[in-house]
């Protein structure tokens, strides 16, 4: 739905920022154990970002998957950015 698409765009922006932030931290990780902790933290924060946008993770993932193969959906999402 258009409503879910708006929520997806909002959540995706936050998820992308978190991905960048944790990618940088992972690059500085001292060892595998620290890297795993960082990955778990990142995953938790990304889930929170999706839920804060009032979406469930399954819906977010479904839209993200469809975005890769659906040019019309991509255009509609661009309209909400």
C-alpha positions as CSV (number, residue, x, y, z in Angstrom):
1,X,0.0,0.0,0.0
2,X,1.0,3.6,-0.4
3,X,1.0,4.0,3.4
4,X,3.4,1.1,3.8
5,X,5.6,2.5,1.1
6,X,5.9,5.8,2.9
7,X,6.8,3.9,6.1
8,X,9.3,1.8,4.2
9,X,11.1,4.9,2.7
10,X,11.3,6.4,6.2
11,X,12.6,3.1,7.7
12,X,15.0,2.5,4.9
13,X,16.6,5.9,5.3
14,X,17.3,5.1,9.0
15,X,18.5,1.5,8.2
16,X,20.9,2.9,5.6
17,X,22.3,5.4,8.1
18,X,22.7,2.6,10.7
19,X,24.4,0.3,8.1
20,X,26.9,3.0,7.3
21,X,27.6,3.7,11.0
22,X,28.1,0.1,11.9
23,X,30.1,-0.6,8.7
24,X,32.6,1.9,9.9
25,X,32.7,0.4,13.4
26,X,33.1,-3.1,12.0
27,X,36.1,-1.9,10.0
28,X,37.7,-0.9,13.3
29,X,36.7,-4.1,15.2
30,X,39.6,-5.6,17.1
31,X,38.6,-9.2,16.7
32,X,35.8,-11.6,15.5
33,X,34.0,-11.5,18.9
34,X,33.7,-7.7,18.8
35,X,32.6,-7.8,15.2
36,X,29.8,-10.3,16.1
37,X,28.7,-8.0,19.0
38,X,28.6,-5.1,16.6
39,X,26.6,-7.0,14.0
40,X,24.0,-8.0,16.6
41,X,23.7,-4.4,17.8
42,X,23.3,-3.2,14.3
43,X,20.6,-5.8,13.6
44,X,18.7,-4.8,16.8
45,X,18.9,-1.1,15.9
46,X,17.7,-1.8,12.3
47,X,14.7,-3.8,13.6
48,X,13.9,-0.9,16.0
49,X,14.1,1.6,13.1
50,X,11.7,-0.5,11.1
51,X,9.3,-0.9,14.0
52,X,9.6,2.8,14.8
53,X,8.3,3.5,11.3
54,X,5.3,1.4,12.2
55,X,6.2,-1.5,10.0
56,X,7.0,-5.1,10.8
57,X,10.2,-6.6,9.6
58,X,8.5,-9.1,7.2
59,X,6.7,-6.2,5.4
60,X,9.9,-4.2,5.3
61,X,11.8,-7.1,3.8
62,X,9.1,-7.9,1.3
63,X,9.0,-4.3,0.0
64,X,12.9,-4.2,-0.1
65,X,12.9,-7.4,-2.2
66,X,10.2,-6.1,-4.5
67,X,12.0,-2.8,-5.0
68,X,14.9,-4.8,-6.6
69,X,12.7,-6.1,-9.4
70,X,9.8,-3.6,-9.7
71,X,10.7,-0.3,-11.5
72,X,7.2,1.0,-10.9
73,X,7.5,0.5,-7.1
74,X,10.9,2.1,-7.2
75,X,9.4,5.2,-8.9
76,X,6.6,5.3,-6.3
77,X,9.1,5.1,-3.5
78,X,11.1,8.0,-5.0
79,X,8.0,10.1,-4.8
80,X,8.1,9.6,-1.0
81,X,11.7,10.5,-0.5
